[in-house]
Amino acid sequence: MTDTNGAAAELISDSSDGTFMADVIEASKQALVLVDFWAPWCGPCKQLGPTLEKLVLEAKGAVRLVKINVDENQGIAGQLGVQSIPAVFAFKDGKPVDGFMGALPESEIRNFLKKHGGEGSPEITAALEAGQAALESGDWQQAAAQFQSVLQANPGEAKAVAGLARCLHEVGQNDDARKVLATTPPDQLNDPDIVAVTAMLDLAEQAGGGEDLAALIAAVEADPDDQQARIDLALAQNAAGQREEALETLLGSLERDRNWNEDAARKQLLKFFEAWGAGEPLCNSGRRRLSTILFS
């Protein structure tokens, strides 16, 4: 368990059957209180505990954590029907409002806290929003500054990691972007923003130093069945920001030979969709056209 001395002691504390009323019931009238039922011999408890403590500290007072050792305190655990540990209950306004069993991933615990109003510091939320706005406007320097401020307060925050990596990619610092992505917590690797930036970097490596678009177009026109030339052209078009053209090039490849090189064109198109993100309208229309081709 993480040391709860100092400032953290105000937000993270041990409790017992005897002090439960003050530590949980009364305290939950001021803020959301998580009660973590654990035991020293419980492996999953040791995995979950540090994650809970990290998220509680990040929330900066929006939520508190109370830990109860069930080996020493079985009364409250019995009243709440705890049959296996770790078991976590959320208390609000003097009563339990929700709970979960087992060592959930950090992302699921974040959603659990958000559901009950303990999602964390408004400063971090504001910085993430400001970083995203700067990112969308192309102000890479301002966006990077916002995401770095979040990571200083909350190392491993997936959206900040993805945002900073995206900024580095946009200014051509792909090696540094990879280093930033390497700090992503394991349970956040499937975060859509992390997946999108990873795909962007993969595509940048595939595209290499930037092929001559005119030469690639000429190569495809000279030999429409040259599937590798089509994929090379699509990569170059995507690197040049020509997403619609890249989509058409790969769909054209699939229409000519959907099975070439173990579905290479389909796999490349899916990589584009990952990099572009769910918010890109071309993804929806492209997926529909892809399905039409594959199942016609």
Residue frames relative to the residue before (quaternion, step in Angstrom):
aa qw qx qy qz dx dy dz
M 1.0000 0.0000 0.0000 0.0000 0.00 0.00 0.00
T 0.5200 -0.6420 0.4670 0.3152 3.56 -1.12 0.68
D 0.5516 -0.6075 0.4595 0.3400 3.57 -1.04 0.75
T 0.1930 -0.8123 0.5431 0.0889 3.59 -0.76 1.01
N 0.3473 0.7369 -0.5087 0.2788 3.60 1.15 0.49
G 0.7587 0.3988 -0.2658 0.4412 3.56 -1.30 0.20
A 0.8354 -0.1869 0.1381 0.4980 3.54 -1.21 -0.65
A 0.6151 0.5746 -0.3560 0.4060 3.58 1.04 -0.71
A 0.5707 0.6200 -0.3785 0.3830 3.60 1.15 -0.58
E 0.6028 0.5565 -0.3665 0.4389 3.59 1.16 -0.43
L 0.7582 0.3664 -0.1892 0.5050 3.57 1.15 -0.58
I 0.7710 0.2359 -0.1226 0.5787 3.59 1.17 -0.54
S 0.1490 0.8059 -0.5556 0.1401 3.58 -0.65 1.04
D 0.4359 -0.6397 0.5575 0.3000 3.52 -1.34 0.32
S 0.0975 -0.7939 0.5988 0.0400 3.55 -1.12 0.67
S 0.2408 -0.7532 0.5968 0.1363 3.54 -1.35 0.04
D 0.6973 -0.4302 0.3418 0.4603 3.55 -1.29 0.07
G 0.6840 0.5214 -0.2863 0.4223 3.56 1.01 -0.82
T 0.7744 0.3283 -0.1790 0.5105 3.59 1.04 -0.67
F 0.3444 0.7830 -0.4660 0.2261 3.59 1.32 0.09
M 0.6277 0.5600 -0.3466 0.4150 3.59 0.93 -0.84
A 0.7230 0.4214 -0.2495 0.4872 3.59 0.85 -0.95
D 0.7111 0.4939 -0.2660 0.4238 3.57 0.87 -1.00
V 0.7998 0.2821 -0.1224 0.5156 3.57 1.04 -0.75
I 0.7310 0.4410 -0.2666 0.4473 3.58 0.52 -1.16
E 0.7246 0.4127 -0.2510 0.4915 3.59 0.75 -1.02
A 0.6547 0.5280 -0.3174 0.4380 3.59 0.94 -0.87
S 0.6550 0.5377 -0.3193 0.4242 3.60 1.04 -0.72
K 0.5619 0.5714 -0.3981 0.4464 3.58 1.27 -0.05
Q 0.6862 0.4467 -0.2652 0.5092 3.56 1.33 -0.24
A 0.7900 -0.0555 0.0769 0.6057 3.60 1.09 -0.73
L 0.6225 -0.5079 0.4240 0.4181 3.56 -1.27 0.30
V 0.1126 -0.7918 0.5988 0.0427 3.59 -0.93 0.93
L 0.1920 -0.7483 0.6252 0.1110 3.55 -0.91 0.98
V 0.1509 -0.7669 0.6180 0.0849 3.56 -0.95 0.91
D 0.1394 -0.8041 0.5774 0.0236 3.54 -0.59 1.23
F 0.1539 -0.7758 0.6083 0.0661 3.57 -0.50 1.23
W 0.1023 0.8116 -0.5532 0.1577 3.55 -0.55 1.23
A 0.1439 -0.7567 0.6232 0.1350 3.58 -1.37 -0.04
P 0.6233 -0.5897 0.3646 0.3617 3.59 -1.06 0.68
W 0.6958 0.4862 -0.2736 0.4523 3.61 1.08 -0.66
C 0.5914 0.6244 -0.3362 0.3839 3.59 1.28 -0.30
G 0.3805 -0.7596 0.4884 0.1991 3.59 -0.45 1.25
P 0.6843 0.4732 -0.3027 0.4649 3.64 0.78 -0.92
C 0.5854 0.5732 -0.3682 0.4396 3.59 1.15 -0.59
K 0.6635 0.5028 -0.2965 0.4679 3.56 1.00 -0.88
Q 0.6337 0.5132 -0.3222 0.4808 3.57 1.18 -0.56
L 0.7119 0.4716 -0.2581 0.4517 3.57 0.91 -0.93
G 0.6053 0.6305 -0.3546 0.3320 3.57 0.91 -0.91
P 0.7047 0.4577 -0.2894 0.4584 3.63 0.70 -0.97
T 0.6240 0.5329 -0.3451 0.4555 3.59 1.07 -0.66
L 0.6399 0.5127 -0.3205 0.4743 3.58 0.96 -0.84
E 0.6693 0.5063 -0.3039 0.4510 3.57 0.88 -0.93
K 0.6297 0.5413 -0.3288 0.4499 3.57 0.98 -0.83
L 0.7101 0.4616 -0.2676 0.4594 3.58 0.81 -1.01
V 0.6218 0.5320 -0.3411 0.4626 3.58 1.08 -0.67
L 0.6605 0.4935 -0.3082 0.4746 3.59 0.95 -0.84
E 0.6258 0.5388 -0.3353 0.4536 3.58 1.03 -0.73
A 0.6637 0.5391 -0.3062 0.4185 3.57 1.02 -0.82
K 0.2416 -0.8378 0.4689 0.1412 3.59 1.33 -0.20
G 0.8303 -0.2392 0.0816 0.4968 3.53 0.74 1.14
A 0.5514 0.6180 -0.4032 0.3892 3.59 1.19 -0.25
V 0.7876 0.0893 -0.0450 0.6081 3.57 1.23 -0.47
R 0.1832 -0.7628 0.6102 0.1108 3.56 -1.17 0.64
L 0.2731 -0.7569 0.5755 0.1462 3.53 -1.24 0.56
V 0.0656 -0.7719 0.6323 0.0064 3.53 -0.91 1.03
K 0.1714 -0.8076 0.5612 0.0586 3.57 -0.69 1.13
I 0.0694 -0.7988 0.5975 0.0051 3.55 -0.89 0.98
N 0.3162 -0.7414 0.5715 0.1540 3.55 -0.73 1.17
V 0.3160 -0.7959 0.4834 0.1815 3.61 -0.35 1.22
D 0.5553 0.5903 -0.4098 0.4185 3.60 1.18 -0.33
E 0.7558 0.3656 -0.1849 0.5107 3.56 1.09 -0.73
N 0.7821 0.2019 -0.0958 0.5817 3.59 1.23 -0.41
Q 0.0088 0.8459 -0.5303 0.0554 3.56 -0.13 1.30
G 0.4998 0.6966 -0.4116 0.3091 3.57 1.22 -0.27
I 0.7290 0.4118 -0.2441 0.4892 3.59 0.62 -1.15
A 0.6169 0.5487 -0.3473 0.4448 3.58 1.01 -0.78
G 0.6599 0.5027 -0.3015 0.4700 3.57 0.99 -0.82
Q 0.6493 0.5235 -0.3202 0.4492 3.57 0.96 -0.83
L 0.7189 0.4268 -0.2402 0.4932 3.58 1.08 -0.74
G 0.4982 -0.6989 0.3988 0.3228 3.57 1.30 0.07
V 0.2860 0.7648 -0.5272 0.2353 3.57 1.12 0.63
Q 0.0667 -0.8216 0.5662 -0.0055 3.57 -0.63 1.16
S 0.7787 0.0929 -0.0764 0.6158 3.57 1.24 -0.35
I 0.2182 -0.7712 0.5861 0.1192 3.54 -1.20 0.54
P 0.5062 -0.1330 -0.8485 -0.0778 1.47 -2.31 0.96
A 0.1013 -0.7539 0.6467 0.0568 3.52 -1.23 0.67
V 0.0925 -0.8053 0.5856 0.0111 3.57 -0.82 1.01
F 0.0832 -0.7814 0.6179 0.0247 3.54 -0.94 0.98
A 0.2713 -0.7362 0.5979 0.1639 3.55 -1.09 0.79
F 0.1187 -0.7863 0.6049 0.0405 3.56 -0.86 1.04
K 0.0437 0.7799 -0.6210 0.0657 3.54 -1.00 0.91
D 0.8448 0.0367 -0.0634 0.5300 3.56 -0.91 0.96
G 0.7504 -0.4571 0.2147 0.4265 3.54 0.96 0.95
K 0.7667 0.2985 -0.1917 0.5351 3.61 1.19 0.11
P 0.5505 -0.6037 0.4491 0.3616 3.60 -1.18 0.51
V 0.1528 -0.8167 0.5531 0.0612 3.58 -0.89 0.94
D 0.7986 -0.0493 0.0567 0.5971 3.61 1.18 -0.38
G 0.0105 0.8081 -0.5890 -0.0049 3.56 -1.26 0.10
F 0.1021 -0.7760 0.6139 0.1024 3.54 -1.32 0.06
M 0.3230 -0.7257 0.5787 0.1851 3.53 -1.28 0.48
G 0.7773 0.3684 -0.2550 0.4416 3.56 -1.15 0.59
A 0.5708 -0.5960 0.4559 0.3334 3.53 -1.35 0.32
L 0.1366 -0.8212 0.5520 0.0476 3.58 0.11 1.29
P 0.5774 -0.5585 0.4502 0.3898 3.60 -1.22 0.41
E 0.6604 -0.5281 0.3629 0.3915 3.56 -1.20 0.57
S 0.6405 0.5448 -0.3387 0.4221 3.59 0.92 -0.84
E 0.6727 0.4853 -0.2997 0.4713 3.60 0.99 -0.80
I 0.6320 0.5116 -0.3396 0.4728 3.58 1.05 -0.66
R 0.6037 0.5461 -0.3541 0.4605 3.59 1.05 -0.71
N 0.6626 0.4962 -0.3022 0.4726 3.57 0.94 -0.88
F 0.6105 0.5500 -0.3358 0.4604 3.57 1.08 -0.76
L 0.6779 0.4796 -0.2868 0.4778 3.58 0.91 -0.93
K 0.6402 0.5325 -0.3269 0.4469 3.57 0.96 -0.86
K 0.6152 0.5708 -0.3295 0.4327 3.56 1.03 -0.84
H 0.7888 0.3075 -0.1433 0.5126 3.57 1.05 -0.78
G 0.6344 -0.5957 0.3208 0.3738 3.57 1.17 0.51
G 0.6056 0.5467 -0.3756 0.4396 3.59 1.14 0.47
E 0.2601 0.8382 -0.4545 0.1522 3.54 1.18 0.58
G 0.7044 -0.5061 0.2750 0.4148 3.60 1.09 -0.13
S 0.8016 -0.3631 0.2407 0.4095 3.45 -1.42 -0.07
P 0.4517 -0.6818 0.5024 0.2806 3.60 -0.88 0.90
E 0.5827 0.5825 -0.3749 0.4250 3.59 1.16 -0.56
I 0.6586 0.4955 -0.3079 0.4753 3.58 0.99 -0.85
T 0.6357 0.5257 -0.3253 0.4622 3.56 0.97 -0.86
A 0.6648 0.5050 -0.3026 0.4597 3.58 0.92 -0.90
A 0.6586 0.5073 -0.3120 0.4600 3.59 0.97 -0.84
L 0.6356 0.5183 -0.3283 0.4686 3.59 1.01 -0.76
E 0.6620 0.4995 -0.3053 0.4679 3.57 0.96 -0.85
A 0.6535 0.5017 -0.3138 0.4720 3.58 0.99 -0.81
G 0.6411 0.5242 -0.3194 0.4606 3.57 1.02 -0.78
Q 0.6595 0.5053 -0.3085 0.4632 3.56 0.98 -0.84
A 0.6376 0.5258 -0.3240 0.4605 3.57 1.01 -0.82
A 0.6614 0.4936 -0.3027 0.4768 3.58 0.97 -0.87
L 0.6161 0.5522 -0.3356 0.4504 3.56 1.07 -0.77
E 0.6872 0.4910 -0.2779 0.4577 3.56 0.90 -0.96
S 0.6963 0.4513 -0.2743 0.4861 3.59 1.13 -0.58
G 0.5240 -0.6642 0.3937 0.3596 3.58 1.30 -0.09
D 0.4849 0.6333 -0.4554 0.3955 3.59 1.22 0.35
W 0.1603 -0.8533 0.4893 0.0821 3.55 0.38 1.28
Q 0.6424 0.5404 -0.3317 0.4304 3.60 0.99 -0.78
Q 0.6807 0.4702 -0.2880 0.4823 3.57 0.90 -0.93
A 0.6350 0.5293 -0.3322 0.4542 3.58 0.98 -0.83
A 0.6555 0.5180 -0.3121 0.4524 3.58 0.92 -0.93
A 0.6381 0.5323 -0.3298 0.4481 3.59 0.98 -0.83
Q 0.6617 0.5024 -0.3087 0.4631 3.59 0.96 -0.83
F 0.6857 0.4769 -0.2955 0.4638 3.58 0.87 -0.91
Q 0.6258 0.5282 -0.3421 0.4608 3.60 1.05 -0.69
S 0.6315 0.5290 -0.3393 0.4543 3.59 1.02 -0.73
V 0.6315 0.5179 -0.3299 0.4734 3.58 1.07 -0.72
L 0.6920 0.4918 -0.2849 0.4451 3.58 0.90 -0.93
Q 0.5860 0.5546 -0.3751 0.4564 3.58 1.16 -0.47
A 0.7172 0.4190 -0.2383 0.5032 3.57 1.04 -0.80
N 0.8111 0.1176 -0.0047 0.5730 3.54 1.07 -0.77
P 0.1515 -0.8202 0.5460 0.0787 3.62 0.32 1.20
G 0.7928 0.3074 -0.2297 0.4735 3.54 -0.96 0.87
E 0.4015 0.6989 -0.4948 0.3247 3.62 1.24 0.05
A 0.4525 -0.7581 0.3950 0.2541 3.56 -0.36 1.31
K 0.6889 0.4844 -0.3024 0.4464 3.59 0.83 -0.91
A 0.6483 0.4930 -0.3205 0.4837 3.59 1.08 -0.64
V 0.6112 0.5359 -0.3436 0.4702 3.58 1.03 -0.76
A 0.6821 0.4838 -0.2851 0.4685 3.57 0.87 -1.00
G 0.6609 0.5248 -0.3100 0.4379 3.56 0.95 -0.88
L 0.6734 0.4804 -0.2982 0.4762 3.58 0.92 -0.90
A 0.6359 0.5205 -0.3279 0.4660 3.59 0.99 -0.81
R 0.6329 0.5272 -0.3287 0.4620 3.58 1.02 -0.79
C 0.6348 0.5293 -0.3286 0.4572 3.60 0.96 -0.83
L 0.6683 0.4976 -0.2975 0.4661 3.57 0.92 -0.93
H 0.6306 0.5291 -0.3282 0.4633 3.56 1.03 -0.78
E 0.6726 0.5238 -0.3037 0.4255 3.56 0.89 -0.92
V 0.7287 0.3684 -0.2415 0.5243 3.61 1.13 -0.52
G 0.6378 -0.6027 0.3013 0.3730 3.56 1.23 0.47
Q 0.5578 0.5992 -0.4003 0.4118 3.61 1.24 0.19
N 0.0080 -0.8674 0.4974 -0.0142 3.55 0.68 1.14
D 0.6105 0.5422 -0.3637 0.4483 3.62 1.04 -0.63
D 0.6610 0.4865 -0.3027 0.4845 3.58 0.98 -0.84
A 0.6123 0.5470 -0.3475 0.4529 3.57 1.07 -0.71
R 0.6335 0.5240 -0.3244 0.4678 3.59 1.03 -0.79
K 0.6416 0.5241 -0.3257 0.4557 3.58 0.99 -0.81
V 0.6389 0.5114 -0.3247 0.4741 3.58 1.01 -0.77
L 0.6581 0.5152 -0.3099 0.4533 3.59 0.91 -0.89
A 0.6074 0.5796 -0.3479 0.4173 3.57 1.12 -0.63
T 0.6323 0.5270 -0.3382 0.4562 3.61 1.23 -0.27
T 0.4283 0.7084 -0.4644 0.3148 3.60 1.26 0.01
P 0.4583 -0.6664 0.5018 0.3066 3.64 -0.82 0.90
P 0.6220 -0.5915 0.3577 0.3678 3.62 -0.96 0.79
D 0.7195 0.4447 -0.2779 0.4554 3.60 0.91 -0.77
Q 0.6521 0.4889 -0.3199 0.4831 3.59 1.31 0.07
L 0.4111 0.7530 -0.4470 0.2535 3.60 1.26 -0.01
N 0.7016 0.4392 -0.2686 0.4926 3.59 1.17 -0.49
D 0.3382 0.7242 -0.5218 0.2982 3.58 1.23 0.27
P 0.5497 -0.6550 0.3943 0.3366 3.65 -0.76 0.95
D 0.6567 0.5069 -0.3246 0.4543 3.61 0.97 -0.75
I 0.6362 0.5138 -0.3215 0.4774 3.58 1.04 -0.79
V 0.6463 0.5212 -0.3127 0.4614 3.58 0.94 -0.92
A 0.6676 0.5198 -0.3068 0.4359 3.59 0.92 -0.93
V 0.6908 0.4663 -0.2933 0.4683 3.60 0.86 -0.92
T 0.6084 0.5432 -0.3514 0.4597 3.58 1.04 -0.73
A 0.6589 0.5007 -0.3033 0.4724 3.57 0.97 -0.87
M 0.6105 0.5524 -0.3466 0.4496 3.61 1.03 -0.76
L 0.6842 0.4823 -0.2855 0.4666 3.56 0.91 -0.93
D 0.6178 0.5371 -0.3394 0.4633 3.57 1.05 -0.77
L 0.6735 0.4960 -0.2932 0.4630 3.57 0.94 -0.90
A 0.6226 0.5386 -0.3431 0.4524 3.57 1.04 -0.74
E 0.6505 0.5032 -0.3119 0.4757 3.57 1.03 -0.78
Q 0.6404 0.5258 -0.3246 0.4562 3.57 1.00 -0.80
A 0.6850 0.5037 -0.2870 0.4413 3.56 0.96 -0.92
G 0.3190 -0.7826 0.4831 0.2287 3.59 1.21 -0.41
G 0.8150 -0.2942 0.2063 0.4547 3.55 -1.08 -0.72
G 0.6336 -0.5437 0.3446 0.4292 3.57 1.21 0.15
E 0.1840 -0.8085 0.5541 0.0735 3.54 -0.22 1.30
D 0.5608 -0.5726 0.4805 0.3560 3.54 -1.29 0.41
L 0.3988 -0.7475 0.4787 0.2303 3.58 -0.43 1.23
A 0.6492 0.5292 -0.3270 0.4376 3.57 0.89 -0.89
A 0.6626 0.5054 -0.3051 0.4609 3.57 0.97 -0.85
L 0.6617 0.5015 -0.3057 0.4661 3.59 1.01 -0.82
I 0.6278 0.5209 -0.3331 0.4729 3.57 1.01 -0.78
A 0.6476 0.5193 -0.3103 0.4633 3.55 0.98 -0.86
A 0.6391 0.5335 -0.3249 0.4488 3.59 1.02 -0.80
V 0.6627 0.4896 -0.3014 0.4799 3.58 0.98 -0.83
E 0.6572 0.5040 -0.3132 0.4647 3.59 0.96 -0.83
A 0.6507 0.5174 -0.3149 0.4580 3.59 1.06 -0.72
D 0.7949 0.0393 -0.0050 0.6054 3.58 1.08 -0.70
P 0.2331 -0.8237 0.5034 0.1169 3.61 0.11 1.28
D 0.6821 0.4788 -0.2945 0.4677 3.61 1.17 -0.42
D 0.4832 0.6385 -0.4525 0.3925 3.60 1.25 0.15
Q 0.2122 -0.8367 0.4950 0.0995 3.55 0.09 1.33
Q 0.6264 0.5319 -0.3520 0.4481 3.59 1.01 -0.69
A 0.6239 0.5317 -0.3378 0.4626 3.57 1.04 -0.74
R 0.6316 0.5330 -0.3305 0.4559 3.58 1.04 -0.76
I 0.6719 0.4835 -0.3019 0.4728 3.58 0.92 -0.88
D 0.6294 0.5236 -0.3300 0.4699 3.58 1.00 -0.79
L 0.6456 0.5152 -0.3150 0.4674 3.57 1.02 -0.82
A 0.6506 0.5173 -0.3193 0.4552 3.60 0.93 -0.88
L 0.6408 0.5176 -0.3237 0.4654 3.61 0.98 -0.81
A 0.6715 0.4883 -0.3001 0.4697 3.58 0.94 -0.86
Q 0.6391 0.5196 -0.3272 0.4631 3.58 1.01 -0.77
N 0.6516 0.5050 -0.3174 0.4686 3.56 0.94 -0.83
A 0.6526 0.5174 -0.3135 0.4562 3.58 0.95 -0.87
A 0.6917 0.4546 -0.2660 0.4942 3.58 1.16 -0.62
G 0.5730 -0.6155 0.3720 0.3930 3.58 1.27 0.11
Q 0.5317 0.6232 -0.4062 0.4048 3.59 1.26 0.18
R 0.0711 -0.8603 0.5042 0.0242 3.56 0.55 1.19
E 0.6632 0.5082 -0.3225 0.4448 3.57 0.86 -0.88
E 0.6507 0.5074 -0.3121 0.4708 3.57 0.99 -0.83
A 0.6379 0.5245 -0.3245 0.4612 3.58 1.01 -0.81
L 0.6258 0.5353 -0.3246 0.4653 3.57 1.03 -0.82
E 0.6777 0.4931 -0.2943 0.4593 3.58 0.85 -0.97
T 0.6354 0.5404 -0.3349 0.4383 3.57 0.99 -0.78
L 0.7064 0.4490 -0.2749 0.4732 3.59 0.88 -0.90
L 0.6213 0.5189 -0.3507 0.4709 3.59 1.02 -0.68
G 0.6229 0.5330 -0.3297 0.4682 3.57 1.07 -0.73
S 0.6240 0.5355 -0.3269 0.4659 3.56 1.06 -0.77
L 0.6721 0.4999 -0.2921 0.4615 3.57 0.93 -0.89
E 0.6352 0.5348 -0.3294 0.4495 3.57 1.03 -0.75
R 0.6798 0.4770 -0.2881 0.4767 3.59 1.08 -0.70
D 0.7882 -0.1381 0.1272 0.5860 3.61 0.94 -0.86
R 0.2032 -0.8386 0.4951 0.1014 3.56 0.06 1.30
N 0.7237 0.4548 -0.2471 0.4566 3.61 1.13 -0.51
W 0.3833 0.7595 -0.4724 0.2304 3.61 1.23 -0.05
N 0.8641 -0.0081 -0.0238 0.5026 3.55 -1.01 0.94
E 0.6763 -0.5297 0.2842 0.4258 3.54 0.83 1.14
D 0.7019 -0.4948 0.2603 0.4413 3.57 0.79 1.13
A 0.1532 0.8406 -0.5100 0.0989 3.60 1.07 0.66
A 0.6679 0.5037 -0.3170 0.4469 3.61 0.91 -0.84
R 0.6429 0.5127 -0.3265 0.4660 3.60 0.98 -0.81
K 0.6634 0.5017 -0.3081 0.4618 3.59 0.90 -0.91
Q 0.6461 0.5159 -0.3235 0.4603 3.57 1.01 -0.79
L 0.6433 0.5238 -0.3192 0.4581 3.56 1.02 -0.80
L 0.6427 0.5127 -0.3221 0.4693 3.60 0.98 -0.78
K 0.6176 0.5302 -0.3406 0.4706 3.58 1.09 -0.66
F 0.6077 0.5338 -0.3430 0.4776 3.58 1.08 -0.70
F 0.6552 0.5193 -0.3191 0.4464 3.58 0.87 -0.93
E 0.6304 0.5305 -0.3305 0.4605 3.59 1.00 -0.81
A 0.7006 0.4791 -0.2680 0.4558 3.56 0.88 -1.00
W 0.6815 0.4983 -0.2973 0.4459 3.59 0.97 -0.80
G 0.3878 -0.7425 0.4671 0.2830 3.59 1.12 -0.61
A 0.6480 -0.5683 0.3606 0.3565 3.53 -1.22 0.62
G 0.6365 0.5623 -0.3293 0.4127 3.58 1.15 -0.51
E 0.5678 0.5945 -0.3851 0.4192 3.59 1.25 -0.20
P 0.4410 -0.7222 0.4624 0.2649 3.65 -0.55 1.11
L 0.6004 0.5834 -0.3629 0.4093 3.59 1.06 -0.67
C 0.5805 0.5897 -0.3812 0.4122 3.59 1.14 -0.55
N 0.6822 0.4894 -0.2956 0.4556 3.58 0.86 -0.93
S 0.6928 0.4553 -0.2847 0.4814 3.57 0.82 -0.95
G 0.6413 0.5348 -0.3200 0.4476 3.58 1.04 -0.78
R 0.6498 0.5092 -0.3214 0.4638 3.59 0.98 -0.81
R 0.6384 0.5209 -0.3372 0.4555 3.58 0.99 -0.77
R 0.6819 0.4759 -0.2904 0.4735 3.58 0.91 -0.88
L 0.6015 0.5518 -0.3483 0.4609 3.56 1.09 -0.69
S 0.6580 0.5086 -0.3050 0.4641 3.60 0.92 -0.92
T 0.6310 0.5431 -0.3307 0.4444 3.55 1.00 -0.84
I 0.6736 0.4932 -0.2893 0.4684 3.57 0.97 -0.91
L 0.7099 0.4854 -0.2714 0.4322 3.57 0.84 -0.98
F 0.7930 0.3155 -0.1491 0.4994 3.58 1.02 -0.77
S 0.4440 0.6827 -0.4701 0.3404 3.58 1.20 0.35
